[in-house]
Amino acid sequence: MNKLFLVATPIGNLQDISFRAVETLKTVSIIACEDTRKTGQLLKNFDIPNKRLISYYEENEITRILEIVQLIKLGNDVALISNAGTPTISDPGYKLVRECIKQGIVVESIPGPSALLTALISSGLPTDKFMYLGFLPEKQGKKRALLESLKTIQQFNNLTIIVYESPYRLQKTLVQIFEVFGDIDIVIAREMTKVFEETRREKVSQAITHFAKVNPKGEFTILWKPEF
């Protein structure tokens, strides 16, 4: 039986794609992707011949799962990719993986770039135990409740916490981290592997002051591990 391939793509610098990822994208029949235009440009950059592209995102995920499973059963290898990074990490895809496993379809992961791991290993924070939470809740009350629960978890498990945040909610998130954890040391990674890559290591109060003056741009990864 044919396979579902989970193929990691660059989060910024195109040279970060693996040889295996390129070869896999060349050999599969179909590529399921978030944005067919962005994927078309990616394929062009690596001289990968035109492929059948299927849009796969949160709003159409349920209907696409059945379609992709059927295509695999009909003899097609299918690759799932996100716009950037490792598929299914803060992106839809795990439901497709789960259904393929249920149907007896082999799922093969082609590892590669990941924003959370890229930020973690260069943060200077402990890497032996960490908790990744994706994007925090948009509603301030739910975000506050989650941060309060994290404080208890960290006290007993000594974890490094990793979250993603958009530039539009960054400042409010930093303020809530300050209110819950105090003026802790924090690491903020922005636009990793891209031209304007930046990693800030400072007190959360300093980050709040900085982004009150400088308009946040790009995608952010926030990491912290308070000492109790």
C-alpha positions as CSV (number, residue, x, y, z in Angstrom):
1,M,0.0,0.0,0.0
2,N,1.1,3.6,-0.6
3,K,2.0,6.0,2.1
4,L,1.3,9.3,3.7
5,F,4.6,11.3,4.1
6,L,4.8,14.2,6.6
7,V,7.4,16.5,5.1
8,A,9.0,19.3,7.1
9,T,9.8,22.4,5.0
10,P,11.9,25.5,5.8
11,I,10.7,28.0,8.4
12,G,12.6,30.8,6.6
13,N,16.0,29.9,5.1
14,L,15.4,27.7,2.1
15,Q,18.7,26.0,2.5
16,D,17.4,24.3,5.6
17,I,15.3,21.8,3.6
18,S,16.7,18.3,3.7
19,F,17.8,16.2,0.7
20,R,15.3,13.6,1.8
21,A,12.5,16.1,1.8
22,V,13.3,17.3,-1.7
23,E,13.5,13.7,-3.0
24,T,10.2,12.8,-1.3
25,L,8.4,15.8,-2.8
26,K,9.8,14.9,-6.2
27,T,8.5,11.3,-6.0
28,V,5.0,11.6,-4.5
29,S,2.0,11.9,-6.7
30,I,0.1,14.4,-4.7
31,I,1.0,17.2,-2.1
32,A,-1.6,18.3,0.5
33,C,-0.7,21.8,1.6
34,E,-2.1,24.9,3.4
35,D,-1.5,27.3,0.6
36,T,-1.1,26.0,-3.0
37,R,0.5,29.2,-4.2
38,K,3.2,29.2,-1.6
39,T,3.8,25.5,-2.2
40,G,4.0,26.1,-5.9
41,Q,6.8,28.6,-5.3
42,L,8.6,26.2,-2.9
43,L,8.5,23.5,-5.6
44,K,9.8,26.0,-8.2
45,N,12.7,26.9,-5.9
46,F,13.9,23.3,-5.8
47,D,13.2,22.4,-9.4
48,I,10.5,20.0,-8.4
49,P,8.2,19.1,-11.3
50,N,4.6,20.2,-11.2
51,K,2.5,18.1,-8.8
52,R,-1.2,17.8,-8.1
53,L,-1.7,20.1,-5.1
54,I,-4.6,19.8,-2.7
55,S,-5.4,22.5,-0.3
56,Y,-5.5,21.2,3.3
57,Y,-6.3,23.6,6.1
58,E,-8.5,23.7,9.3
59,E,-11.7,24.8,7.5
60,N,-11.7,21.9,5.0
61,E,-9.8,19.3,7.0
62,I,-12.7,16.9,7.6
63,T,-13.7,16.6,4.0
64,R,-10.1,16.4,2.8
65,I,-9.2,13.5,5.1
66,L,-11.6,11.2,3.4
67,E,-10.4,12.3,0.0
68,I,-6.7,11.9,0.8
69,V,-7.2,8.4,2.3
70,Q,-9.1,7.3,-0.8
71,L,-6.3,8.7,-3.0
72,I,-3.7,6.7,-1.1
73,K,-5.8,3.6,-1.4
74,L,-6.0,4.1,-5.1
75,G,-2.2,3.9,-5.4
76,N,-1.0,7.4,-4.8
77,D,1.8,8.5,-2.4
78,V,0.7,11.7,-0.7
79,A,2.9,14.3,1.1
80,L,1.5,16.6,3.7
81,I,3.3,19.9,4.3
82,S,2.6,23.1,6.1
83,N,3.5,26.6,4.9
84,A,6.6,26.4,7.1
85,G,8.1,23.9,9.5
86,T,7.0,20.5,10.6
87,P,3.4,19.6,9.6
88,T,0.8,19.0,12.4
89,I,2.7,21.3,14.9
90,S,0.3,24.1,15.5
91,D,-1.2,23.3,12.1
92,P,-3.9,20.8,11.1
93,G,-2.9,17.3,10.2
94,Y,-3.0,15.0,13.2
95,K,-6.6,14.0,12.3
96,L,-5.4,12.8,8.9
97,V,-2.5,10.9,10.5
98,R,-4.9,9.3,12.9
99,E,-7.3,8.2,10.2
100,C,-4.4,6.8,8.0
101,I,-3.2,4.7,11.0
102,K,-6.8,3.5,11.6
103,Q,-7.0,2.5,7.9
104,G,-3.7,0.6,8.0
105,I,-1.9,3.2,5.8
106,V,1.8,3.7,6.6
107,V,2.7,7.1,7.8
108,E,6.3,8.2,7.3
109,S,7.8,11.3,8.9
110,I,10.5,13.3,7.0
111,P,12.0,15.3,9.8
112,G,13.3,18.9,9.4
113,P,12.9,22.5,10.6
114,S,10.8,23.3,13.6
115,A,10.4,26.7,15.1
116,L,10.0,25.5,18.7
117,L,13.1,23.4,18.7
118,T,15.2,26.0,16.8
119,A,14.3,28.5,19.5
120,L,14.8,26.1,22.4
121,I,18.3,25.0,21.6
122,S,19.6,28.5,21.1
123,S,17.7,30.0,24.1
124,G,20.2,29.1,26.8
125,L,17.4,27.6,28.9
126,P,17.4,24.0,30.0
127,T,16.4,21.6,27.2
128,D,16.1,18.3,29.2
129,K,12.4,18.9,30.1
130,F,10.1,21.3,28.3
131,M,6.4,21.9,27.6
132,Y,5.2,23.2,24.3
133,L,1.8,24.8,24.3
134,G,1.4,26.3,20.8
135,F,-0.6,29.5,20.7
136,L,-2.0,30.6,24.1
137,P,-5.8,31.3,24.2
138,E,-6.9,34.6,22.6
139,K,-9.3,35.5,25.4
140,Q,-7.5,37.1,28.3
141,G,-9.4,35.3,31.0
142,K,-8.6,31.9,29.6
143,K,-5.0,32.9,29.0
144,R,-4.6,34.1,32.6
145,A,-6.1,30.8,33.9
146,L,-3.7,28.7,31.8
147,L,-0.6,30.8,32.9
148,E,-1.7,30.4,36.5
149,S,-1.9,26.6,36.1
150,L,1.5,26.6,34.4
151,K,3.0,28.3,37.4
152,T,2.0,25.3,39.6
153,I,3.2,22.8,37.0
154,Q,6.6,24.5,36.7
155,Q,7.1,24.6,40.5
156,F,6.9,20.8,40.6
157,N,8.4,19.8,37.3
158,N,11.1,22.4,36.6
159,L,10.1,22.8,33.0
160,T,11.0,25.2,30.3
161,I,7.8,26.6,28.8
162,I,7.5,27.3,25.0
163,V,4.6,29.1,23.4
164,Y,4.0,30.8,20.0
165,E,2.5,34.3,19.7
166,S,1.4,36.6,17.0
167,P,2.7,40.2,16.8
168,Y,-0.8,41.5,17.5
169,R,-1.1,39.8,20.9
170,L,2.5,39.8,22.0
171,Q,2.4,42.8,24.3
172,K,-0.7,41.6,26.2
173,T,0.8,38.1,26.6
174,L,4.0,39.6,28.0
175,V,2.1,41.7,30.5
176,Q,0.1,38.6,31.7
177,I,3.4,36.6,32.1
178,F,4.7,39.5,34.2
179,E,1.6,39.6,36.3
180,V,1.6,35.8,36.9
181,F,5.3,35.0,37.2
182,G,6.8,38.3,38.2
183,D,9.8,39.9,36.5
184,I,11.4,36.7,35.3
185,D,14.1,36.1,32.6
186,I,12.5,35.5,29.3
187,V,13.6,34.6,25.8
188,I,11.8,35.9,22.7
189,A,12.8,34.5,19.3
190,R,11.5,36.3,16.2
191,E,11.7,35.4,12.5
192,M,14.0,32.5,13.0
193,T,16.4,31.6,10.1
194,K,15.1,34.6,8.2
195,V,16.8,37.9,7.2
196,F,15.6,39.8,10.3
197,E,16.1,37.0,12.8
198,E,16.3,38.2,16.4
199,T,16.6,36.6,19.8
200,R,16.1,38.7,22.9
201,R,17.2,37.5,26.3
202,E,16.0,39.8,29.1
203,K,13.6,40.5,32.0
204,V,10.0,40.4,30.9
205,S,9.6,44.0,32.0
206,Q,12.4,45.0,29.6
207,A,10.6,43.1,26.8
208,I,7.4,44.9,27.6
209,T,9.2,48.3,27.5
210,H,10.9,47.4,24.2
211,F,7.7,46.4,22.4
212,A,5.8,49.4,23.7
213,K,8.3,51.5,21.6
214,V,8.9,49.1,18.7
215,N,6.0,47.7,16.8
216,P,6.2,43.9,16.9
217,K,6.6,42.3,13.5
218,G,6.9,38.6,12.4
219,E,6.1,35.4,14.2
220,F,7.3,35.0,17.9
221,T,8.4,32.1,20.1
222,I,8.4,32.9,23.8
223,L,10.4,30.7,26.3
224,W,10.8,31.0,30.0
225,K,11.8,29.0,33.1
226,P,11.4,30.9,36.4
227,E,13.5,29.9,39.3
228,F,11.5,29.0,42.5
